[in-house]
């Protein structure tokens, strides 16, 4: 039943939005011999406009979407170990990429006679961003079976289970409705052709993101080498500091011994001075006595 459900769902979510509900009901009615399939078909939710736009993009530009998601995986790997400035630059490049692809998705919807508002466009971009930053969200996007938009906070795990039509959607790839790789003529900009212009912008953004991945990867390797050298230098200095502290402790111990010996010597000196004073007084008294006898 699951394979049949996925097959039917793949067809239903490729339809124009206004045809989804009547076609779903018709397919459920036609499957009346399979009660489980009928129930599953009736439970399929109509996608939100933003989800439908993303599904449309995945099916019409499957090859490009796959490239974008692959770049997302590369960016996730590259961002490990980056400092704040590098992460901000990476985030900017990611936004440029998702913005360009969102523009292309809006153009595809317009070709279908569907107007996409700014709020819906924001949801589309948020969904694409989620696919870039979260591997499970990428699987959900790739399925072409989204029923609502996705959003990644960067902290919490993206709830993809509630965003796809059927549980088995994760790991499923939508059937493209056009060739995955467009022919060369489609890549040229025709004056006044907004869709072609947006496509070229998306391709430029994609190329720029790929260059950024290569650049940041090179910078990351360089930064790691520098960090390793500094770590070795730090360990060396710490070893020298430990040696100096050991020698200082020895000197302090000897200084304490010298202070103790000095205190004993001063005490002996005081006792000798007192004894001398007593001797002098005794001598003077004896001399005085002798003088008195003359």
C-alpha positions as CSV (number, residue, x, y, z in Angstrom):
1,X,0.0,0.0,0.0
2,X,2.8,2.4,0.8
3,X,4.3,2.2,-2.7
4,X,0.9,2.9,-4.2
5,X,0.3,5.8,-1.9
6,X,3.7,7.4,-2.6
7,X,3.1,6.9,-6.4
8,X,-0.3,8.6,-6.2
9,X,0.9,11.3,-3.8
10,X,3.8,12.1,-6.2
11,X,1.2,12.7,-9.0
12,X,-1.2,14.7,-6.8
13,X,1.4,17.1,-5.4
14,X,2.6,17.8,-8.9
15,X,-0.8,19.1,-9.9
16,X,-1.9,22.8,-10.0
17,X,-3.0,23.8,-6.6
18,X,-6.7,24.2,-7.5
19,X,-6.9,20.7,-8.9
20,X,-5.4,18.9,-5.8
21,X,-8.6,18.4,-3.8
22,X,-10.9,17.2,-6.6
23,X,-8.2,14.9,-8.0
24,X,-7.4,13.5,-4.6
25,X,-11.1,12.7,-3.9
26,X,-11.4,11.2,-7.4
27,X,-8.3,9.0,-6.8
28,X,-9.7,7.9,-3.4
29,X,-13.0,7.0,-4.9
30,X,-11.3,5.0,-7.6
31,X,-9.3,3.1,-5.0
32,X,-12.4,1.9,-3.1
33,X,-11.3,-1.7,-3.4
34,X,-8.4,-0.9,-1.0
35,X,-9.8,0.5,2.3
36,X,-6.4,1.4,3.7
37,X,-5.3,3.2,0.6
38,X,-8.7,5.1,0.4
39,X,-8.2,6.2,4.0
40,X,-4.6,7.3,3.4
41,X,-5.6,9.2,0.2
42,X,-8.4,11.0,2.0
43,X,-5.9,12.0,4.7
44,X,-3.6,13.7,2.3
45,X,-3.5,17.4,3.1
46,X,-3.7,20.1,0.5
47,X,-0.4,21.9,0.4
48,X,-0.1,25.5,1.5
49,X,0.8,27.9,-1.3
50,X,4.4,28.2,-0.1
51,X,4.7,24.4,0.0
52,X,3.2,24.1,-3.4
53,X,5.7,26.6,-4.8
54,X,8.6,24.7,-3.4
55,X,7.2,21.4,-4.7
56,X,6.8,23.1,-8.1
57,X,10.5,24.3,-8.0
58,X,11.7,20.8,-7.0
59,X,9.8,19.2,-9.9
60,X,10.6,21.8,-12.6
61,X,14.2,22.4,-11.7
62,X,15.1,19.1,-10.0
63,X,18.8,19.3,-11.1
64,X,19.3,22.8,-9.8
65,X,17.6,22.1,-6.5
66,X,19.8,19.1,-6.0
67,X,22.9,21.2,-6.6
68,X,21.6,23.8,-4.1
69,X,21.0,21.1,-1.5
70,X,24.5,19.6,-2.2
71,X,26.0,23.1,-1.7
72,X,24.1,23.3,1.6
73,X,25.8,20.1,2.8
74,X,29.2,21.5,1.7
75,X,28.5,24.8,3.6
76,X,27.5,22.9,6.7
77,X,30.8,21.1,6.7
78,X,32.8,24.2,5.8
79,X,31.4,26.3,8.6
80,X,32.9,24.0,11.3
81,X,35.8,25.8,13.0
82,X,35.0,29.2,11.4
83,X,35.2,32.4,13.4
84,X,32.4,35.0,13.7
85,X,33.4,37.0,10.7
86,X,33.6,34.0,8.4
87,X,30.3,32.7,9.6
88,X,28.7,36.1,8.9
89,X,30.1,36.0,5.4
90,X,28.9,32.5,4.9
91,X,25.4,33.5,6.1
92,X,25.3,36.4,3.6
93,X,26.3,34.1,0.7
94,X,23.6,31.6,1.8
95,X,21.0,34.3,1.9
96,X,22.0,35.5,-1.6
97,X,21.6,31.9,-2.9
98,X,18.2,31.3,-1.3
99,X,17.0,34.7,-2.4
100,X,17.9,34.0,-6.0
101,X,16.4,30.6,-6.1
102,X,13.2,31.9,-4.4
103,X,12.9,34.5,-7.2
104,X,13.1,31.6,-9.7
105,X,10.4,29.7,-7.8
106,X,8.1,32.8,-7.9
107,X,8.7,33.0,-11.6
108,X,7.7,29.4,-12.1
109,X,4.5,30.0,-10.1
110,X,3.8,33.1,-12.2
111,X,4.1,30.9,-15.3
112,X,1.4,28.7,-13.8
113,X,-0.8,31.8,-13.3
114,X,-0.2,31.9,-9.5
115,X,0.7,35.2,-7.9
116,X,3.1,34.8,-4.9
117,X,2.9,37.5,-2.3
118,X,5.9,38.7,-0.3
119,X,4.8,36.8,2.8
120,X,4.5,33.5,0.8
121,X,7.8,34.3,-0.8
122,X,9.4,34.7,2.7
123,X,8.0,31.2,3.6
124,X,9.5,29.7,0.4
125,X,12.9,31.3,1.2
126,X,12.7,30.0,4.8
127,X,12.0,26.5,3.5
128,X,14.9,26.6,1.1
129,X,17.1,27.9,3.9
130,X,16.0,25.1,6.1
131,X,17.0,22.7,3.4
132,X,20.4,24.3,3.2
133,X,21.2,24.2,7.0
134,X,19.4,20.9,8.0
135,X,19.9,17.6,6.3
136,X,16.5,16.2,7.3
137,X,14.8,19.4,5.9
138,X,16.8,18.8,2.7
139,X,15.3,15.4,2.4
140,X,11.8,16.8,3.0
141,X,12.4,19.5,0.3
142,X,13.8,16.9,-2.2
143,X,10.6,14.8,-1.8
144,X,8.4,17.3,-3.5
145,X,5.7,16.3,-1.0
146,X,5.6,19.2,1.3
147,X,2.3,20.3,2.8
148,X,3.6,23.3,4.7
149,X,6.7,25.4,4.8
150,X,9.7,24.7,6.9
151,X,11.7,27.0,9.2
152,X,15.2,26.4,10.7
153,X,16.2,28.2,13.9
154,X,19.7,26.9,13.8
155,X,19.3,25.6,17.3
156,X,16.2,23.3,17.4
157,X,15.7,20.3,15.1
158,X,13.5,21.1,12.1
159,X,10.1,19.3,12.4
160,X,9.9,17.7,9.0
161,X,7.5,14.8,9.9
162,X,4.6,17.2,10.1
163,X,5.6,19.0,7.0
164,X,5.4,16.1,4.5
165,X,2.4,14.4,3.1
166,X,3.3,10.9,4.1
167,X,6.0,9.5,6.5
168,X,7.8,7.7,3.7
169,X,8.3,11.0,1.9
170,X,11.7,11.4,3.6
171,X,14.1,9.6,1.4
172,X,11.8,9.9,-1.6
173,X,12.7,12.0,-4.6
174,X,9.9,13.8,-6.5
175,X,9.5,12.9,-10.2
176,X,10.6,15.9,-12.3
177,X,8.0,17.3,-14.7
178,X,10.7,18.7,-16.9
179,X,14.2,17.4,-17.7
180,X,16.5,17.7,-14.6
181,X,19.1,19.4,-16.7
182,X,17.7,22.2,-18.9
183,X,18.9,22.4,-22.5
184,X,21.4,25.2,-23.4
185,X,18.8,27.5,-25.1
186,X,17.0,27.8,-21.8
187,X,20.0,29.3,-20.1
188,X,20.1,32.4,-22.4
189,X,18.4,35.5,-21.3
190,X,15.7,36.7,-23.7
191,X,15.0,40.5,-23.5
192,X,11.9,40.9,-21.4
193,X,11.9,37.3,-20.3
194,X,11.8,37.7,-16.4
195,X,11.9,33.9,-15.8
196,X,15.1,33.6,-17.8
197,X,16.6,36.6,-16.0
198,X,15.8,35.1,-12.6
199,X,17.3,31.8,-13.7
200,X,20.5,33.4,-14.7
201,X,20.6,35.3,-11.4
202,X,20.1,32.0,-9.6
203,X,22.8,30.3,-11.6
204,X,25.2,33.2,-10.8
205,X,24.4,33.0,-7.1
206,X,24.9,29.2,-7.2
207,X,28.3,29.7,-8.9
208,X,29.2,32.3,-6.4
209,X,28.3,30.0,-3.5
210,X,30.4,27.3,-5.0
211,X,33.3,29.7,-5.2
212,X,32.7,30.7,-1.6
213,X,32.8,27.0,-0.5
214,X,36.1,26.5,-2.2
215,X,37.5,29.8,-0.8
216,X,36.3,29.1,2.8
217,X,37.7,25.5,2.6
218,X,41.1,26.9,1.6
219,X,41.0,29.5,4.4
220,X,39.9,26.9,6.9
221,X,42.8,24.6,6.0
222,X,45.2,27.6,6.4
223,X,43.6,28.6,9.7
224,X,43.9,25.1,11.0
225,X,47.6,25.0,10.1
226,X,48.2,28.4,11.8
227,X,46.3,27.2,14.9
228,X,48.4,24.0,15.1
229,X,51.6,26.1,14.9
230,X,50.4,28.5,17.6
231,X,49.3,25.6,19.7
232,X,52.8,24.1,19.5
233,X,54.3,27.4,20.4
234,X,51.9,27.8,23.3
235,X,52.8,24.4,24.7
236,X,56.5,25.3,24.4
237,X,56.0,28.6,26.3
238,X,54.0,26.8,28.9
239,X,56.8,24.3,29.4
240,X,59.3,27.1,29.8
241,X,56.9,28.8,32.3
242,X,56.7,25.6,34.3
243,X,60.4,25.3,34.4
244,X,60.8,28.9,35.5
245,X,58.2,28.3,38.2
246,X,60.1,25.2,39.4
247,X,63.3,27.2,39.6
248,X,61.6,30.1,41.3
249,X,60.2,27.6,43.9
250,X,63.7,26.3,44.5
251,X,65.0,29.9,45.0
252,X,62.1,30.7,47.3
253,X,62.9,27.6,49.4
254,X,66.5,28.6,49.6
255,X,65.6,32.2,50.5
256,X,63.4,30.8,53.3
257,X,66.3,28.7,54.6
258,X,68.6,31.8,54.5
259,X,66.0,33.9,56.4
260,X,65.9,31.2,59.1
261,X,69.7,31.0,59.3
262,X,69.9,34.8,59.4
263,X,67.3,34.9,62.3
264,X,69.4,32.4,64.2
265,X,72.6,34.3,63.5
266,X,71.0,37.6,64.7
267,X,69.8,35.9,67.9
268,X,73.4,34.6,68.5
269,X,74.8,38.0,67.9
270,X,72.4,39.6,70.4
271,X,73.3,37.0,73.0
272,X,77.1,37.7,72.4
273,X,76.5,41.5,72.6
274,X,74.7,41.0,75.9
275,X,77.5,38.8,77.3
276,X,80.1,41.3,76.2
277,X,78.2,44.1,78.0
278,X,78.1,42.1,81.2
279,X,81.8,41.4,80.9
280,X,82.6,45.0,80.4
281,X,80.6,46.0,83.4
282,X,82.3,43.3,85.6
283,X,85.7,44.5,84.4
284,X,84.9,48.1,85.2
285,X,83.6,47.2,88.7
286,X,86.8,45.1,89.4
287,X,89.0,48.0,88.3
288,X,87.2,50.4,90.5
289,X,87.5,48.1,93.5
290,X,91.3,47.8,92.9
291,X,91.7,51.5,92.6
292,X,90.0,52.0,96.0
293,X,92.6,49.8,97.7
294,X,95.5,52.0,96.9
